[in-house]
Amino acid sequence: MPRVLTILDWKSAKDVLNPKFKGYAEHPIQVAAYAAAYNLQAKEEGTDLVTATGLVYLDKETGSPKFIDTTSEMAANFAAFAAAREYFRIKVEPTASDKRFYKYGGDKLPSVTTVLSILEKPALMQWAANCAVESIEGVIGEIRNPKTSQARIEQLLLEAKKNFRAASRKAMDIGTVIHNAIQTHLHGGDPSNLIDGNEAAKTGFLAFLEWAGKVKLEVLALEKPLFHPGLRFAGTPDFIGYVNLNGTAAETVEKEEEIDVF
């Protein structure tokens, strides 16, 4: 694929180099919706159309980026989004909070992520369960000890139930730092104050820079709000610009339940 106008989102995830990782289900739909909104305006203005979409996942443990090319499924993914948008309009929007709505003229449009929040997230439930099991495994000896009081056992089980929250906060903290460092760099700023002292974030950021150099990333717009008045939604992709996808280790997203997020 030659140098093309592309919409990308940076995502943070755990263990993205695992062969079982196929990308989080709603993310390809998300970038397809952004592309549709962008192209609606581009057609009116006679400017270049977005013809490619993708996701750049940064492994929280190794920092290595995994690029997933979702271009071939853009039409199908947008069709899926349109169906979700219609369901949201009928079942959710009448009573929805406008907290994650964009102002558009005198109207309010739900964000892409708000619409997609209706989708089931079986991977999140499995991940939360895994966190609880990992927490129990770490204290199983104390739980089995006959000298451990019932009150202490109940405390340990309660902590296990809440373990996913601590894991999520830790993961999101790293992901947020990497994301902010990338955006700061692409805006022409110096991200060193964001990543200094955080080796995981620094590794992820440097890995991103290496990937960006390979694909000759050329910024057109960053975090630009996009609007689709026809389907009445809005959203803000991380990156709009030109990318040379030739020679990249691109992977087409496949639908699979075994996905590891956070």
Contacts in CASP RR format, 6 or more apart in sequence:
PFRMAT RR
TARGET T0000
AUTHOR 0000-0000-0000
METHOD contacts of the structure
MODEL  1
MPRVLTILDWKSAKDVLNPKFKGYAEHPIQVAAYAAAYNLQAKEEGTDLV
TATGLVYLDKETGSPKFIDTTSEMAANFAAFAAAREYFRIKVEPTASDKR
FYKYGGDKLPSVTTVLSILEKPALMQWAANCAVESIEGVIGEIRNPKTSQ
ARIEQLLLEAKKNFRAASRKAMDIGTVIHNAIQTHLHGGDPSNLIDGNEA
AKTGFLAFLEWAGKVKLEVLALEKPLFHPGLRFAGTPDFIGYVNLNGTAA
ETVEKEEEIDVF
1 52 0 8 1.000
1 69 0 8 1.000
1 71 0 8 1.000
1 245 0 8 1.000
1 246 0 8 1.000
2 244 0 8 1.000
2 245 0 8 1.000
2 246 0 8 1.000
3 216 0 8 1.000
3 218 0 8 1.000
3 242 0 8 1.000
3 243 0 8 1.000
3 244 0 8 1.000
4 51 0 8 1.000
4 52 0 8 1.000
4 242 0 8 1.000
4 243 0 8 1.000
4 245 0 8 1.000
5 48 0 8 1.000
5 49 0 8 1.000
5 50 0 8 1.000
5 51 0 8 1.000
5 52 0 8 1.000
5 220 0 8 1.000
5 240 0 8 1.000
5 241 0 8 1.000
5 242 0 8 1.000
6 50 0 8 1.000
6 51 0 8 1.000
6 52 0 8 1.000
6 53 0 8 1.000
6 54 0 8 1.000
6 239 0 8 1.000
6 240 0 8 1.000
6 241 0 8 1.000
6 242 0 8 1.000
6 243 0 8 1.000
6 245 0 8 1.000
7 31 0 8 1.000
7 34 0 8 1.000
7 35 0 8 1.000
7 38 0 8 1.000
7 50 0 8 1.000
7 52 0 8 1.000
7 53 0 8 1.000
7 54 0 8 1.000
7 237 0 8 1.000
7 239 0 8 1.000
7 240 0 8 1.000
7 241 0 8 1.000
8 31 0 8 1.000
8 53 0 8 1.000
8 54 0 8 1.000
8 55 0 8 1.000
8 56 0 8 1.000
8 237 0 8 1.000
8 238 0 8 1.000
8 239 0 8 1.000
8 243 0 8 1.000
9 27 0 8 1.000
9 30 0 8 1.000
9 31 0 8 1.000
9 34 0 8 1.000
9 54 0 8 1.000
9 55 0 8 1.000
9 56 0 8 1.000
9 237 0 8 1.000
9 238 0 8 1.000
9 239 0 8 1.000
10 56 0 8 1.000
10 58 0 8 1.000
10 178 0 8 1.000
10 179 0 8 1.000
10 182 0 8 1.000
10 208 0 8 1.000
10 238 0 8 1.000
10 239 0 8 1.000
11 24 0 8 1.000
11 27 0 8 1.000
11 55 0 8 1.000
11 56 0 8 1.000
11 57 0 8 1.000
11 58 0 8 1.000
12 57 0 8 1.000
12 58 0 8 1.000
12 60 0 8 1.000
12 171 0 8 1.000
12 172 0 8 1.000
12 174 0 8 1.000
12 175 0 8 1.000
12 178 0 8 1.000
12 179 0 8 1.000
13 21 0 8 1.000
13 23 0 8 1.000
13 24 0 8 1.000
13 57 0 8 1.000
13 58 0 8 1.000
13 59 0 8 1.000
13 60 0 8 1.000
13 260 0 8 1.000
13 261 0 8 1.000
13 262 0 8 1.000
14 59 0 8 1.000
14 60 0 8 1.000
14 61 0 8 1.000
14 171 0 8 1.000
14 260 0 8 1.000
14 261 0 8 1.000
14 262 0 8 1.000
15 21 0 8 1.000
15 59 0 8 1.000
15 61 0 8 1.000
15 260 0 8 1.000
16 23 0 8 1.000
16 57 0 8 1.000
16 58 0 8 1.000
16 59 0 8 1.000
16 64 0 8 1.000
16 66 0 8 1.000
16 260 0 8 1.000
17 59 0 8 1.000
17 62 0 8 1.000
17 64 0 8 1.000
17 66 0 8 1.000
18 260 0 8 1.000
20 256 0 8 1.000
20 258 0 8 1.000
20 259 0 8 1.000
20 260 0 8 1.000
21 57 0 8 1.000
21 66 0 8 1.000
21 259 0 8 1.000
21 260 0 8 1.000
22 253 0 8 1.000
22 254 0 8 1.000
22 255 0 8 1.000
22 256 0 8 1.000
22 258 0 8 1.000
22 259 0 8 1.000
23 55 0 8 1.000
23 57 0 8 1.000
23 68 0 8 1.000
23 253 0 8 1.000
23 259 0 8 1.000
24 123 0 8 1.000
24 259 0 8 1.000
24 261 0 8 1.000
25 119 0 8 1.000
25 121 0 8 1.000
25 123 0 8 1.000
25 255 0 8 1.000
25 259 0 8 1.000
26 116 0 8 1.000
26 119 0 8 1.000
27 55 0 8 1.000
27 70 0 8 1.000
28 53 0 8 1.000
28 54 0 8 1.000
28 55 0 8 1.000
28 68 0 8 1.000
28 70 0 8 1.000
28 73 0 8 1.000
28 77 0 8 1.000
28 253 0 8 1.000
29 77 0 8 1.000
29 78 0 8 1.000
29 80 0 8 1.000
29 81 0 8 1.000
29 84 0 8 1.000
29 116 0 8 1.000
30 81 0 8 1.000
30 112 0 8 1.000
30 113 0 8 1.000
30 116 0 8 1.000
31 53 0 8 1.000
31 54 0 8 1.000
31 55 0 8 1.000
31 70 0 8 1.000
31 77 0 8 1.000
31 237 0 8 1.000
32 53 0 8 1.000
32 70 0 8 1.000
32 73 0 8 1.000
32 74 0 8 1.000
32 75 0 8 1.000
32 77 0 8 1.000
32 78 0 8 1.000
32 80 0 8 1.000
32 81 0 8 1.000
33 77 0 8 1.000
33 78 0 8 1.000
33 81 0 8 1.000
33 112 0 8 1.000
33 115 0 8 1.000
33 228 0 8 1.000
33 233 0 8 1.000
33 235 0 8 1.000
34 53 0 8 1.000
34 112 0 8 1.000
34 226 0 8 1.000
34 235 0 8 1.000
34 237 0 8 1.000
35 50 0 8 1.000
35 53 0 8 1.000
35 74 0 8 1.000
35 78 0 8 1.000
36 78 0 8 1.000
36 81 0 8 1.000
36 228 0 8 1.000
36 231 0 8 1.000
37 226 0 8 1.000
37 227 0 8 1.000
37 228 0 8 1.000
37 233 0 8 1.000
37 234 0 8 1.000
37 235 0 8 1.000
38 49 0 8 1.000
38 50 0 8 1.000
38 226 0 8 1.000
38 237 0 8 1.000
38 240 0 8 1.000
39 49 0 8 1.000
39 50 0 8 1.000
40 228 0 8 1.000
40 229 0 8 1.000
40 230 0 8 1.000
41 226 0 8 1.000
41 227 0 8 1.000
42 48 0 8 1.000
42 49 0 8 1.000
42 50 0 8 1.000
43 49 0 8 1.000
50 240 0 8 1.000
51 71 0 8 1.000
52 69 0 8 1.000
52 71 0 8 1.000
52 243 0 8 1.000
52 245 0 8 1.000
53 69 0 8 1.000
53 70 0 8 1.000
53 71 0 8 1.000
53 74 0 8 1.000
54 67 0 8 1.000
54 68 0 8 1.000
54 69 0 8 1.000
54 70 0 8 1.000
54 71 0 8 1.000
55 67 0 8 1.000
55 68 0 8 1.000
55 70 0 8 1.000
55 253 0 8 1.000
56 65 0 8 1.000
56 66 0 8 1.000
56 67 0 8 1.000
56 68 0 8 1.000
56 208 0 8 1.000
56 211 0 8 1.000
57 65 0 8 1.000
57 66 0 8 1.000
57 67 0 8 1.000
57 68 0 8 1.000
58 64 0 8 1.000
58 65 0 8 1.000
58 66 0 8 1.000
58 175 0 8 1.000
58 178 0 8 1.000
58 204 0 8 1.000
58 207 0 8 1.000
58 208 0 8 1.000
59 65 0 8 1.000
59 66 0 8 1.000
59 204 0 8 1.000
60 171 0 8 1.000
60 174 0 8 1.000
60 175 0 8 1.000
60 200 0 8 1.000
61 200 0 8 1.000
62 203 0 8 1.000
62 207 0 8 1.000
63 200 0 8 1.000
63 203 0 8 1.000
63 204 0 8 1.000
63 207 0 8 1.000
64 204 0 8 1.000
64 207 0 8 1.000
65 204 0 8 1.000
65 207 0 8 1.000
65 208 0 8 1.000
65 210 0 8 1.000
65 211 0 8 1.000
66 249 0 8 1.000
66 251 0 8 1.000
67 211 0 8 1.000
67 215 0 8 1.000
67 248 0 8 1.000
67 249 0 8 1.000
67 250 0 8 1.000
67 251 0 8 1.000
68 250 0 8 1.000
68 251 0 8 1.000
68 252 0 8 1.000
68 253 0 8 1.000
69 245 0 8 1.000
69 248 0 8 1.000
69 250 0 8 1.000
69 251 0 8 1.000
69 252 0 8 1.000
70 77 0 8 1.000
70 252 0 8 1.000
70 253 0 8 1.000
72 252 0 8 1.000
73 252 0 8 1.000
73 253 0 8 1.000
81 112 0 8 1.000
81 115 0 8 1.000
81 116 0 8 1.000
82 231 0 8 1.000
84 115 0 8 1.000
84 116 0 8 1.000
84 118 0 8 1.000
84 119 0 8 1.000
85 115 0 8 1.000
85 231 0 8 1.000
85 232 0 8 1.000
85 233 0 8 1.000
87 118 0 8 1.000
88 96 0 8 1.000
88 110 0 8 1.000
88 114 0 8 1.000
88 115 0 8 1.000
88 118 0 8 1.000
89 232 0 8 1.000
91 118 0 8 1.000
92 118 0 8 1.000
93 110 0 8 1.000
96 110 0 8 1.000
96 114 0 8 1.000
98 108 0 8 1.000
100 110 0 8 1.000
100 111 0 8 1.000
100 113 0 8 1.000
100 114 0 8 1.000
101 108 0 8 1.000
101 109 0 8 1.000
101 110 0 8 1.000
101 111 0 8 1.000
101 114 0 8 1.000
101 234 0 8 1.000
102 108 0 8 1.000
102 109 0 8 1.000
102 110 0 8 1.000
102 111 0 8 1.000
102 225 0 8 1.000
102 227 0 8 1.000
102 234 0 8 1.000
102 235 0 8 1.000
104 227 0 8 1.000
104 229 0 8 1.000
104 234 0 8 1.000
107 232 0 8 1.000
109 227 0 8 1.000
109 228 0 8 1.000
109 229 0 8 1.000
109 232 0 8 1.000
109 233 0 8 1.000
109 234 0 8 1.000
110 232 0 8 1.000
110 233 0 8 1.000
110 234 0 8 1.000
111 233 0 8 1.000
111 234 0 8 1.000
111 235 0 8 1.000
111 236 0 8 1.000
112 233 0 8 1.000
112 234 0 8 1.000
112 235 0 8 1.000
113 235 0 8 1.000
115 233 0 8 1.000
122 257 0 8 1.000
123 257 0 8 1.000
123 259 0 8 1.000
123 260 0 8 1.000
123 261 0 8 1.000
124 261 0 8 1.000
127 164 0 8 1.000
127 260 0 8 1.000
127 261 0 8 1.000
127 262 0 8 1.000
128 164 0 8 1.000
131 163 0 8 1.000
131 164 0 8 1.000
131 167 0 8 1.000
132 160 0 8 1.000
132 161 0 8 1.000
132 163 0 8 1.000
132 164 0 8 1.000
133 160 0 8 1.000
134 163 0 8 1.000
135 159 0 8 1.000
135 160 0 8 1.000
135 163 0 8 1.000
136 143 0 8 1.000
136 156 0 8 1.000
136 157 0 8 1.000
136 160 0 8 1.000
139 156 0 8 1.000
139 160 0 8 1.000
142 148 0 8 1.000
142 152 0 8 1.000
142 156 0 8 1.000
143 153 0 8 1.000
143 156 0 8 1.000
143 157 0 8 1.000
167 262 0 8 1.000
168 262 0 8 1.000
171 262 0 8 1.000
172 262 0 8 1.000
174 198 0 8 1.000
174 200 0 8 1.000
174 201 0 8 1.000
175 201 0 8 1.000
177 194 0 8 1.000
177 195 0 8 1.000
177 198 0 8 1.000
177 201 0 8 1.000
178 195 0 8 1.000
178 201 0 8 1.000
178 204 0 8 1.000
178 205 0 8 1.000
178 208 0 8 1.000
179 238 0 8 1.000
180 191 0 8 1.000
180 194 0 8 1.000
181 191 0 8 1.000
181 194 0 8 1.000
181 195 0 8 1.000
181 201 0 8 1.000
181 205 0 8 1.000
182 191 0 8 1.000
182 205 0 8 1.000
182 208 0 8 1.000
182 238 0 8 1.000
183 222 0 8 1.000
183 223 0 8 1.000
183 238 0 8 1.000
184 190 0 8 1.000
184 191 0 8 1.000
184 194 0 8 1.000
185 191 0 8 1.000
185 205 0 8 1.000
185 209 0 8 1.000
186 217 0 8 1.000
186 219 0 8 1.000
186 222 0 8 1.000
186 239 0 8 1.000
187 222 0 8 1.000
191 205 0 8 1.000
194 201 0 8 1.000
195 201 0 8 1.000
195 202 0 8 1.000
195 205 0 8 1.000
196 202 0 8 1.000
214 247 0 8 1.000
214 248 0 8 1.000
215 243 0 8 1.000
215 244 0 8 1.000
215 245 0 8 1.000
215 248 0 8 1.000
216 242 0 8 1.000
216 243 0 8 1.000
216 244 0 8 1.000
217 239 0 8 1.000
217 241 0 8 1.000
217 242 0 8 1.000
217 243 0 8 1.000
218 241 0 8 1.000
218 242 0 8 1.000
218 243 0 8 1.000
219 239 0 8 1.000
219 240 0 8 1.000
219 241 0 8 1.000
220 240 0 8 1.000
220 241 0 8 1.000
220 242 0 8 1.000
221 239 0 8 1.000
221 240 0 8 1.000
221 241 0 8 1.000
222 238 0 8 1.000
222 239 0 8 1.000
222 240 0 8 1.000
223 236 0 8 1.000
223 237 0 8 1.000
223 238 0 8 1.000
224 236 0 8 1.000
224 237 0 8 1.000
224 240 0 8 1.000
225 234 0 8 1.000
225 235 0 8 1.000
225 236 0 8 1.000
226 234 0 8 1.000
226 235 0 8 1.000
226 236 0 8 1.000
226 237 0 8 1.000
227 233 0 8 1.000
227 234 0 8 1.000
227 235 0 8 1.000
228 234 0 8 1.000
END
